[in-house]
Amino acid sequence: MASIQLSVLILSLFLLQLFSGTLSTTFTITNQCSYTVWPGILSGAGTPHIPETGFILQPGQSTSIAVPVSWSGRLWGRTLCTTDSNTTGTFSCVTGDCGSGNLQCSGSGATPPATLAEFTLNGAGGFDYYDVSLVDGFNIPMMIAPQGGTGQNCSVTDCSADLNKACPTELQVAKQVNDGNIVGCKSACLAFGEPQYCCSGAFSTPDKCKPNSYSLSFKNACPKAYSYAYDDGTSTFTCMKADYVITFCPGADTNANNNPGFLTIRKSPAFRWTIGHARSGSSHKVKSTFLGSAIVVSAAVWQLWAQFL
């Protein structure tokens, strides 16, 4: 009886290990900016929550988190964050602040303008839906690169240009008033609040709300990113059974001046390195999982065989 119980236990462990890789999606979040970024995460209503909702990434650092397969939500980068050590000890950021007063966002979203990575995992047809959105404006470049997935539209999407450099005066957000250091670029909706820019009121349907001069300037700089609310056709991407690498400042020179308003952008080899590096890591994870599973199932088979000798 003891041998049978042990065999059942080992087989249970095997099944747990075999299927644990399918119970979550891995997000690898990388900071290639020349400055510190504090990522924030907000889970959508009615979906499983991720315990880690805010953390710090120094230039060149990466971290990986396990995300439930049915998760939906958004991820963004906060910049120029400080803690008020003289009075309340409140944590706050110049861009992307979630207003929690702490490193963890704890259910609060980004204060715009902020570049967003948006996900709905295991949605219609079992596909993941993802996009880079500028609907809430822009603060830092961002890229989403799927790893190991399948699908006709399973590809990289990004806004790798620094929109702060060419931001119209009426949309600019400065680090301090009149200091000339532009750290964010508002959307037209945020700047003006007019229905034609916000796709609200009489302009709440796709046939009524059309691209405007401001959203078109975003679209020209970042063709794959959402530039306004109904920019679905060229901005929503789908993958099945993929992990994802989210990169801040893809292709940025981490030796450049430590300033979110002024980035030096290198050409495509940096993009290839990011994607290739992540694929290598995914391959190593898969091999390790199968090796561990093989060891466990071999032990289970041996136990079952031994009890009948």
VEXVO-137688 format. One record per atom (N, C-alpha, C): residue in three letters; x, y, z negated. Coordinates in steps of 0.05 Angstrom, whole numbers, plus 5000, padded with zeros to 4 digits. Atoms other than C-alpha are relative to their C-alpha. Example, Ala and Ser with C-alpha at 12.3 -4.5 7.8 and 13.67 -1.06 7.14 Angstrom:
BEGIN
Ala501849765000Ala524649104844Ala501850245000Ser498449765001Ser527349794857Ser498550224986
END
This chain:
BEGIN
Met501749765000Met500050005000Met501750255000Ala498249775001Ala505650484982Ala501350055027Ser498849974974Ser508950355049Ser498150135020Ile502049894982Ile502550505086Ile499550304995Gln500449725007Gln501551155048Gln502350175009Leu497749854991Leu508651365063Leu500050045030Ser500149984970Ser507651215137Ser498050215008Val502149804994Val501251625138Val501150284995Leu498949735007Leu504852205104Leu502050095022Ile498049934980Ile510652185154Ile498650075027Leu501549944975Leu505752155213Leu498650274999Ser501349745004Ser502052755184Ser501950225004Leu497949804996Leu508453145180Leu500850035029Phe499349994972Phe510052965251Phe497950165016Leu502149864985Leu503253205277Leu500150294993Leu499949725007Leu503953845237Leu502350145014Gln497749874987Gln510853985266Gln499550015030Leu500550014971Leu508653785337Leu498350225009Phe502049804991Phe502854265339Phe500350274987Ser499649745013Ser505454825295Ser500950215020Gly499149814980Gly508655145356Gly497750125016Thr502349914984Thr501755205389Thr498150174983Leu501849855018Leu498555545328Leu500750294998Ser499249725002Ser502256205336Ser501550085025Thr498449874978Thr505356665388Thr502250164986Thr497749855011Thr512156965375Thr500350275014Phe499349734990Phe513157715383Phe502950054991Thr497349915006Thr520557915386Thr500150305006Ile500149714998Ile521058655373Ile502950114999Thr497249924997Thr527658985395Thr500150315003Asn499649714999Asn530159695385Asn502650055016Gln497749924984Gln534759915442Gln500450305001Cys499749715001Cys533960645425Cys502650074986Ser497649915014Ser539861055400Ser499450104972Tyr500949905026Tyr535961215337Tyr498249794987Thr501650195016Thr532060845283Thr497050025009Val502950014994Val524960625299Val498749844978Trp501550145021Trp519760415247Trp497549895013Pro502450104987Pro514759955283Pro497749984981Gly502550035015Gly507559945260Gly498249815015Ile501850204988Ile502359405272Ile497250034988Leu502849995008Leu494759445270Leu498549775012Ser501650224991Ser490358835275Ser497150105007Gly502749924993Gly483658895310Gly497949894981Ala502250095018Ala477058815273Ala499149725008Gly501050274995Gly474858095265Gly502149805009Thr497850184992Thr481657795282Thr501849954976Pro498150055022Pro486857475236Pro502050234997His498149785005His491357985204His502849904997Ile497150065004Ile498957985205Ile500950134974Pro499249895026Pro501858075135Pro501950245003Glu498049794997Glu507658505160Glu498850225019Thr501349794984Thr504659165184Thr501850255004Gly498149784996Gly510859615183Gly502749924990Phe497350075007Phe518359535181Phe501950195014Ile498049824988Ile524859865202Ile501849845019Leu498050124981Leu529359715262Leu502150215006Gln497849834993Gln536160035267Gln500749965030Pro499250044972Pro539160145337Pro501349735004Gly498950264993Gly540659465368Gly498849774985Gln501250215016Gln536559075317Gln497649885013Ser502450144991Ser531158555332Ser498849854976Thr501350185020Thr526158175290Thr497849855015Ser502150164989Ser521157625306Ser497849954980Ile502250065017Ile514257525277Ile498149805014Ala501950194989Ala509156965285Ala497250134999Val502649874997Val502457215310Val497949795006Pro502150204994Pro495956795307Pro499150015029Val500650014971Val493856565376Val497550155007Ser502449864994Ser487056895370Ser500150304992Trp499649735010Trp489957565347Trp499550215022Ser500049774982Ser488458235379Ser500850244983Gly499149765014Gly491358905361Gly502150155015Arg498049824987Arg496759415376Arg502550034983Leu497449955012Leu503959555361Leu501250255012Trp498849754991Trp507760205365Trp502550064985Gly497649925014Gly514160555344Gly499650274987Arg500049755014Arg514561095291Arg502950115001Thr497449884999Thr520261595295Thr500350224979Leu499349785018Leu523762095250Leu498549984973Cys501450055025Cys521061785186Cys501750064976Thr498649935024Thr522962015117Thr498349934975Thr501450035025Thr521161895044Thr500550254983Asp499749765016Asp519762505001Asp500949914972Ser498950095025Ser524362344943Ser499850204977Asn500149795020Asn523363004907Asn497450014985Thr502649975014Thr515962964891Thr498549734999Thr501850235002Thr511062404909Thr501349745010Gly498850244988Gly515761914945Gly498449905024Thr501650074977Thr511061915004Thr501749955025Phe498750074975Phe513461585068Phe498450115023Ser501449884978Ser511761965132Ser501850015024Cys498549994975Cys513862015205Cys499150235017Val500849784983Val513962575255Val498349915023Thr501850114980Thr511062135310Thr499249714993Gly501050275005Gly506761505305Gly499249954972Asp500650055029Asp505361605231Asp497349884997Cys502650135005Cys499861155205Cys498650114976Gly501449875022Gly498261585145Gly499649844975Ser500350175023Ser498961025094Ser501650114976Gly498249905020Gly504461395056Gly502149804992Asn498150225005Asn508460745057Asn501249905026Leu498950134976Leu512860345104Leu497949825013Gln502150174989Gln507059855113Gln497650185008Cys502349844990Cys501260135154Cys497449914987Ser502350105016Ser496259685117Ser497350065011Gly502749964989Gly490459735165Gly499650275013Ser500349744988Ser491760435191Ser501450015027Gly498849984973Gly493260605264Gly501950245002Ala498149794994Ala498161085296Ala498650275004Thr500949734994Thr497061835295Thr501150075027Pro498949934974Pro497562045368Pro501450275000Pro499450184978Pro501362165410Pro501849774992Ala498450245004Ala504161465409Ala499749815023Thr500050214979Thr506060955462Thr499149744986Leu501150245012Leu502160315448Leu500549755016Ala500050274988Ala503259575463Ala497449874989Glu502650115008Glu496259265462Glu499749715009Phe500350294995Phe494558525459Phe497249904992Thr502250185008Thr488558065460Thr501049725008Leu498950264995Leu491257355453Leu497749795001Asn501950224996Asn487456735476Asn497250115005Gly502649884994Gly481857155506Gly498549845021Ala501650134980Ala477356995565Ala501749805017Gly498550204985Gly479556355600Gly502549904987Gly497650085014Gly484856235548Gly502450175006Phe497749824993Phe489156805575Phe500550214978Asp499249775016Asp492957325535Asp499750255018Tyr500249754986Tyr491358035557Tyr501750214986Tyr498249815013Tyr496558575545Tyr500550245018Asp499449764984Asp498459275567Asp501750194983Val498749765013Val502759885551Val498250235006Ser501949794997Ser498160465539Ser501150284993Leu499449725005Leu499161215545Leu497450164995Val502649875004Val491761365532Val500150184975Asp499649835024Asp493861625463Asp502550175001Gly497549854996Gly499861985492Gly502549834999Phe497450144998Phe507261815491Phe501850114978Asn497949915017Asn512761835440Asn502749885007Ile497450134992Ile518161325460Ile499449795022Pro500450214979Pro519260855520Pro499649724987Met500650275010Met516760145512Met499649815023Met500450214980Met516659485550Met498949754987Ile500950275008Ile512858825542Ile500949805021Ala499050214982Ala516258215573Ala499149734990Pro500850275008Pro512657535570Pro502249805005Gln497950214999Gln516956925559Gln498749735001Gly500950284999Gly515256225583Gly497149965007Gly502850034995Gly508056365602Gly499449945030Thr500950054973Thr504056215665Thr497750195007Gly502149834991Gly499156605707Gly500950185023Gln499349844977Gln498957015771Gln500850284993Asn499449725008Asn499357675733Asn501650004974Cys498350035024Cys504257435680Cys502750135005Ser497549864993Ser509657965687Ser500550234981Val499149785018Val513358535653Val498350255006Thr501249734998Thr509659185640Thr501550194982Asp498349825016Asp512859805613Asp499350305006Cys499649724995Cys513560555607Cys502850064991Ser497249985006Ser521060605610Ser501150295003Ala499249734997Ala521461335630Ala499650164974Asp500449825023Asp522361875577Asp498250235008Leu501949804992Leu516062275588Leu500250264984Asn499649755015Asn518062775535Asn501650215015Lys498349824985Lys523163075582Lys498550175020Ala501649854979Ala517963275635Ala497250064990Cys502749955010Cys512063375589Cys499250295004Pro501049724997Pro507863995607Pro499950144973Thr499949845024Thr508364555557Thr497549964982Glu502550015015Glu501064495537Glu499549724987Leu500350265012Leu501963755519Leu502349934980Gln497650075015Gln508563795482Gln499550004970Val499950015029Val509663595409Val503050034993Ala497249955007Ala516063885379Ala500549894972Lys499350095027Lys519863625319Lys499450214979Gln500749785016Gln519064305288Gln499050225018Val501249794984Val515264915312Val502350175013Asn498249834985Asn519165275367Asn502949925000Asp497250085001Asp525464855359Asp501049885027Gly499250094974Gly525364605431Gly500649705002Asn499550285000Asn526363875410Asn497349855003Ile502550124994Ile520463525444Ile500149704993Val500050275009Val518862865409Val497549845007Gly502550144992Gly511962705437Gly498650165022Cys501549874978Cys507362845496Cys497149914997Lys502850065004Lys499962885483Lys498649915026Ser501850044978Ser494662595529Ser498350255004Ala501849774995Ala489963105561Ala497649994981Cys502250025018Cys484362835518Cys500750104972Leu499249915026Leu488262955454Leu500550305000Ala499349715000Ala490563645476Ala497650185003Phe502249824993Phe483963915502Phe497349914989Gly502550105011Gly478463455476Gly497650025018Glu502249974981Glu474263545539Glu499149735010Pro501150264991Pro469562985562Pro501349895025Gln498850094975Gln472662955631Gln502749884996Tyr497450125006Tyr479362795600Tyr499849764982Cys500450215020Cys476662345545Cys498249775009Cys501950204989Cys471761945589Cys497749964980Ser502250015019Ser466162115541Ser497750165011Gly502449854992Gly459162415546Gly499249945028Ala500950044973Ala457162515618Ala502249865017Phe497850124985Phe463962225639Phe500849734988Ser499450255015Ser463461565600Ser500049755017Thr500050244983Thr463161095660Thr502350035020Pro497849994982Pro468660905709Pro499550175025Asp500649854976Asp465061225768Asp500050304995Lys500149715007Lys464661895731Lys502750104990Cys497449925012Cys471461905695Cys502349925019Lys497950064981Lys477061955746Lys502750104990Pro497449905008Pro484562065741Pro500150315003Asn499749714998Asn486462785728Asn503050065004Ser497349934994Ser492863165741Ser502049914979Tyr498350085023Tyr495663005672Tyr500449705000Ser499750305000Ser494162255675Ser501649915025Leu498550074976Leu496962235746Leu503050044996Ser497149955005Ser503562525722Ser501149774982Phe499250235015Phe503861965670Phe500349755018Lys500150244983Lys502061445723Lys502350005020Asn497749984981Asn507361695772Asn502649924987Ala497650075014Ala512661625719Ala500149714990Cys500250275011Cys510160955691Cys497749865014Pro502250104984Pro506060605746Pro498549764988Lys501350245011Lys504559975704Lys498550064974Ala501249945026Ala502160335641Ala497250125004Tyr502649875001Tyr495060555624Tyr500550304998Ser499749715000Ser494661295640Ser497550154990Tyr502549895011Tyr487361415621Tyr498149764996Ala501750225011Ala481461005594Ala499249795021Tyr501050194980Tyr479260675660Tyr502249925020Asp497750074982Asp486160525689Asp500549704999Asp499750285004Asp484859775685Asp501449855023Gly499250154977Gly486459555756Gly502949955002Thr497150044996Thr493959655755Thr501549994973Ser498749965026Ser495259655680Ser499549774980Thr500550225017Thr492359015649Thr501349755011Phe498550244992Phe496658385651Phe499049764984Thr501050245013Thr494957665634Thr502149785002Cys498250225002Cys498957065612Cys498749784984Met500950225015Met497656375584Met502349864987Lys498050155015Lys501756035529Lys502850135002Ala497549854999Ala507156575527Ala500750114973Asp499049835021Asp511456905475Asp500750275013Tyr499649744989Tyr512957645482Tyr502350154987Val497949825010Val518858115475Val499150285004Ile500849724999Ile516958825458Ile502550174995Thr497549855002Thr522759305470Thr499550305000Phe500049715001Phe523360025449Phe502550115015Cys497949884983Cys527560445498Cys501449795017Pro498750204983Pro528759885548Pro502050135019Gly497949894983Gly535360035583Gly501350244989Ala498849765011Ala537160605536Ala502849954991Asp497350015009Asp544360745519Asp500150064970Thr500149975030Thr544860625443Thr502350174990Asn497949825009Asn551161055442Asn499450295006Ala500749724993Ala547461675465Ala499450164974Asn500649825022Asn545862265421Asn497549904984Asn502150115017Asn541462045362Asn497750194998Asn502149804998Asn535462445384Asn497749895017Pro502250114984Pro528562185405Pro499250175024Gly500849844977Gly527762765453Gly501949985023Phe498050014979Phe533962625493Phe501349735002Leu499050274997Leu535561925519Leu501549985026Thr498650064975Thr540561675570Thr499149735009Ile501150254990Ile537461135613Ile502049875020Arg498350154982Arg541760595646Arg498349865020Lys501550134979Lys539760195707Lys499349714992Ser501450265005Ser536759495714Ser501649794985Pro498750225014Pro542359055684Pro499249984971Ala500850015028Ala540059245614Ala497349864998Phe502550145000Phe533059005632Phe500449705003Arg499450294995Arg535858345658Arg501149874975Trp498850115025Trp539958255594Trp497849954979Thr502150035020Thr533858365550Thr498349755005Ile501850224993Ile529457865587Ile501549744999Gly498450245001Gly535057355596Gly500649914972His499350075028His537057385523His497649884986Ala502450105013Ala529857275501Ala499349725010Arg500650264989Arg528956685548Arg501949794988Ser498250185013Ser535156365520Ser499249924972Gly500950055027Gly532456425450Gly497649825000Ser502450174999Ser525756125470Ser500749725007Ser499150274992Ser529155535503Ser501149854976His498850135023His533155405440His497949924979Lys502150065019Lys526855425397Lys498549755009Val501550234990Val523254925442Val501649744996Lys498350235003Lys529154445442Lys500149914971Ser499950075028Ser529654475366Ser497549874991Thr502650125008Thr522254325358Thr499849725009Phe500250274990Phe522553715402Phe501949814987Leu498050175014Leu528853455369Leu499049934972Gly501150065026Gly525653525300Gly497749815001Ser502350184997Ser519253185324Ser500949725006Ala499150264993Ala523152615354Ala501149854975Ile498950135024Ile526752485288Ile497849914981Val502250075018Val520252495248Val498449775011Val501650224990Val516452035295Val501649745000Ser498350245002Ser522351545296Ser499849884972Ala500250105028Ala522051505220Ala497349884995Ala502750115004Ala514551395222Ala499749735013Val500150254986Val515150835273Val501549794985Trp498450195016Trp520650505232Trp498649914975Gln501550075024Gln516350525169Gln497849805006Leu502250184992Leu510450205204Leu501049735008Trp498850254991Trp514849675236Trp501049834976Ala498850145022Ala518249505170Ala498049874982Gln502050115019Gln511849375131Gln498849745011Phe501150244989Phe509848825179Phe502149775003Leu497950204999Leu516448445175Leu499549784978
END
